[in-house]
Amino acid sequence: MRLQDDEQKDPKKIIAGYWDLRSKSYSKGVTDSRDEEKETWKRCLAPFITDIGLSKALDVGSGTGFLSSLLDDMGVDVTGLDISRGMLAQARDALLQERRDPDLFQGDAEELPFRSSCFDVVASRHLLWTLTDPGKALAQWMRVLRPGGRILVIDGNWFDPAVSKWLGRGLSGLLANFSKSRNPVPFHRFYDPVLQELPLYSACGPERYLAFFEDAGMKNVTLDRLSEANRFYKSHTSLSYRLANANALFLVTGEKGNQ
């Protein structure tokens, strides 16, 4: 019984459990303009994809397969990995419906089951903030990256402590309770017990990510504020989503040295 109690307190098991439950509703996305959403993201990512002879990518924390689908459209051979079996099931169904041949693995972003130097790019979307050891994850991502390869991390300043943002999130939650966009899985019931185990949960802004990349030894670290993507979601999502996430998105990139 003690072992079972310990397992229930394991942050990774709690987080995987949340995303298993959340996977079906999460797969619906936040906009009805799905084709336009994908085209917007392709334009945002193209400058970071087309200049390095990219042929093979790892989509780590692949979720419902959104990023894998984009990269496949851009001519990249993509492998997806996620800790949540529920998310992987959604990704597999979505990619098969698009007549793609998904290459998906269940696994831990901090313990990759791949050989070293086997990917040209490692990409993630909305992942680092929910990891217990993001530094270890970055080290693993660099290990599987070929020399000169690139890491692309898309995330959002979801928990910006500024008063205006805090108020916006509060009002968003109230509105969502009366709309179809309401999250059916109690986020805080899962995440509040493990917040202290997540270094980037309350510090997920772009400046912190830049420092994290540089501390990991990456070269040519850059920040893109994803202005086009932020404009898209401002004009194509519900009021409750916009209140909570206005201009939150950003992209941080870094490269593995040739030595």
C-alpha positions in Angstrom: 0.0 0.0 0.0 2.9 2.4 0.7 4.3 1.8 -2.8 0.9 2.6 -4.3 0.8 5.9 -2.2 4.2 6.8 -3.4 3.3 6.2 -7.0 0.3 8.5 -6.6 2.7 11.2 -5.5 5.0 10.8 -8.4 4.8 14.0 -10.4 5.3 12.4 -13.7 2.6 9.8 -13.1 0.2 12.6 -12.0 1.0 14.7 -15.1 0.7 11.8 -17.5 -2.6 10.9 -15.8 -3.9 14.5 -16.4 -3.0 14.5 -20.1 -4.5 11.0 -20.5 -7.8 12.4 -19.3 -7.4 15.7 -21.1 -6.4 14.2 -24.5 -9.8 13.9 -26.1 -11.0 17.4 -25.3 -7.5 18.9 -26.0 -7.5 17.3 -29.5 -10.4 19.6 -30.4 -8.1 22.6 -30.4 -8.9 26.2 -29.6 -10.2 27.4 -33.0 -12.5 26.2 -35.8 -10.1 27.6 -38.4 -7.8 24.5 -38.3 -6.5 24.8 -41.9 -5.7 28.5 -41.5 -4.1 27.7 -38.1 -1.8 25.2 -39.7 -0.8 27.5 -42.6 0.0 30.2 -40.1 2.3 27.9 -38.2 4.1 26.7 -41.3 4.9 30.3 -42.1 6.2 30.9 -38.6 8.4 27.8 -38.6 9.7 27.9 -42.2 12.6 30.3 -41.4 13.9 27.9 -38.8 13.4 24.7 -40.8 14.5 25.4 -44.4 18.1 26.6 -43.8 19.9 23.6 -42.2 19.4 20.7 -44.6 16.6 19.2 -42.4 15.4 15.7 -43.1 14.7 14.0 -39.8 13.0 15.6 -36.7 11.9 14.5 -33.2 8.6 16.0 -32.0 9.1 15.5 -28.2 5.9 15.9 -26.2 4.0 15.4 -29.4 0.6 15.6 -27.8 -2.2 15.2 -30.4 0.2 15.3 -33.3 -0.2 18.9 -34.4 3.5 19.7 -34.8 4.2 16.4 -36.3 1.6 17.0 -39.0 3.1 20.5 -39.7 6.6 19.1 -40.1 5.4 16.3 -42.3 3.7 18.8 -44.6 7.0 20.6 -44.8 8.8 17.5 -46.1 10.4 16.3 -42.8 10.5 12.7 -41.6 9.0 13.1 -38.1 9.2 10.8 -35.0 6.8 11.7 -32.2 7.2 10.9 -28.5 4.9 11.6 -25.5 4.5 10.4 -22.0 0.7 10.2 -22.3 -0.8 7.2 -23.9 -4.0 9.0 -24.3 -2.3 11.8 -26.2 -0.6 9.2 -28.4 -3.9 7.6 -29.2 -5.3 10.9 -30.3 -2.2 11.7 -32.4 -2.3 8.3 -34.1 -6.0 8.7 -35.0 -5.5 12.2 -36.3 -2.4 11.4 -38.4 -4.0 8.3 -39.9 -7.1 10.4 -40.8 -4.7 12.7 -42.7 -3.3 9.6 -44.4 0.1 9.9 -42.8 2.2 7.0 -41.4 2.8 8.0 -37.8 6.0 7.0 -36.1 5.1 7.4 -32.4 6.7 6.3 -29.2 5.5 6.4 -25.6 8.3 7.7 -23.4 9.8 10.3 -21.1 11.2 13.6 -22.6 13.9 13.5 -19.9 15.0 9.9 -20.9 14.9 9.6 -24.6 15.1 6.1 -26.1 17.0 7.1 -29.2 20.7 6.8 -30.1 22.9 9.9 -30.1 23.1 12.3 -33.1 20.2 10.8 -35.0 18.0 13.9 -35.5 18.5 17.1 -37.4 15.9 19.0 -35.3 14.3 18.4 -32.0 11.0 20.4 -31.7 8.5 20.7 -28.8 5.3 22.6 -28.3 3.9 23.6 -24.9 6.1 21.1 -23.1 9.0 22.5 -21.1 6.9 24.2 -18.4 5.4 20.8 -17.4 8.7 18.9 -17.0 10.2 18.1 -13.6 13.8 18.5 -14.9 13.9 20.7 -18.0 17.6 20.9 -17.8 18.0 17.2 -18.0 15.5 17.2 -20.9 17.5 19.8 -22.9 20.7 17.7 -22.3 18.9 14.6 -23.7 17.6 16.6 -26.7 21.1 17.8 -27.4 22.4 14.3 -27.1 20.1 13.0 -29.9 20.7 16.0 -32.1 23.4 15.9 -34.8 26.2 18.4 -34.6 24.9 21.7 -36.1 21.3 20.6 -35.5 18.7 22.8 -34.0 16.2 22.7 -31.1 12.9 24.6 -31.5 10.8 25.1 -28.4 7.4 26.7 -28.8 5.8 27.7 -25.5 3.7 30.4 -23.9 3.9 32.6 -20.9 0.8 30.9 -19.6 1.3 31.9 -15.9 2.6 35.4 -16.3 2.4 36.9 -12.7 1.6 40.4 -13.9 -1.6 41.7 -12.3 -3.3 42.3 -15.6 -2.5 38.8 -16.8 -3.7 37.3 -13.5 -7.0 39.2 -13.7 -7.4 38.1 -17.3 -6.9 34.4 -16.4 -9.4 34.8 -13.6 -12.1 36.3 -15.9 -11.3 33.8 -18.5 -12.0 31.0 -16.1 -15.4 32.5 -15.2 -16.4 32.8 -18.8 -15.2 29.3 -19.7 -17.5 27.9 -17.1 -20.4 29.0 -19.2 -19.0 28.0 -22.6 -18.1 25.0 -24.7 -14.4 25.8 -24.2 -14.5 24.8 -20.5 -11.8 22.3 -19.6 -13.6 19.1 -18.5 -10.6 18.0 -16.5 -9.8 19.9 -13.2 -6.3 21.3 -14.1 -5.5 22.7 -10.7 -6.5 19.5 -8.9 -3.8 17.7 -10.7 -1.1 20.4 -11.0 -1.3 22.2 -7.6 0.2 19.2 -5.7 3.2 19.1 -8.0 3.9 22.8 -8.7 7.0 22.8 -6.5 8.5 20.0 -8.7 8.1 22.0 -11.9 10.9 24.6 -12.3 9.4 26.4 -15.3 5.8 26.4 -14.2 5.7 29.9 -12.7 8.7 31.1 -14.6 7.9 30.1 -18.2 8.5 33.5 -19.8 10.8 33.8 -22.8 13.7 35.4 -20.9 13.9 32.4 -18.6 13.9 30.1 -21.6 16.7 32.0 -23.3 18.9 31.7 -20.1 18.0 28.0 -19.9 19.2 27.4 -23.5 22.4 29.3 -23.0 23.1 27.5 -19.7 22.7 24.2 -21.6 25.5 25.2 -23.9 23.5 25.8 -27.0 24.8 28.1 -29.7 23.1 30.9 -31.6 20.2 31.1 -29.2 17.3 33.2 -30.5 13.9 34.4 -29.5 10.9 34.9 -31.9 7.8 36.5 -30.4 5.6 34.6 -33.0 3.6 37.8 -33.8 1.7 36.2 -36.6 0.6 33.2 -34.6 -0.4 35.5 -31.7 -2.4 37.6 -34.1 -4.1 34.6 -35.5 -5.3 33.3 -32.1 -6.4 36.9 -31.1 -8.8 36.9 -34.1 -9.8 33.2 -34.2 -10.5 32.1 -30.7 -13.0 32.5 -27.9 -13.0 35.6 -25.6 -12.2 33.4 -22.7 -9.1 32.0 -24.5 -7.9 35.5 -25.5 -8.3 36.9 -22.0 -6.0 34.1 -20.6 -3.5 33.8 -23.4 -3.2 37.2 -25.3 0.3 37.4 -26.9 1.6 34.6 -24.8 3.3 32.5 -27.5 7.0 32.6 -28.2 9.7 30.4 -29.9 13.2 29.9 -28.6 15.8 28.2 -30.8 19.3 27.0 -30.2 21.9 25.0 -32.1 24.3 22.2 -31.1 27.9 23.0 -31.7 29.9 21.1 -34.3 32.5 20.0 -31.8 
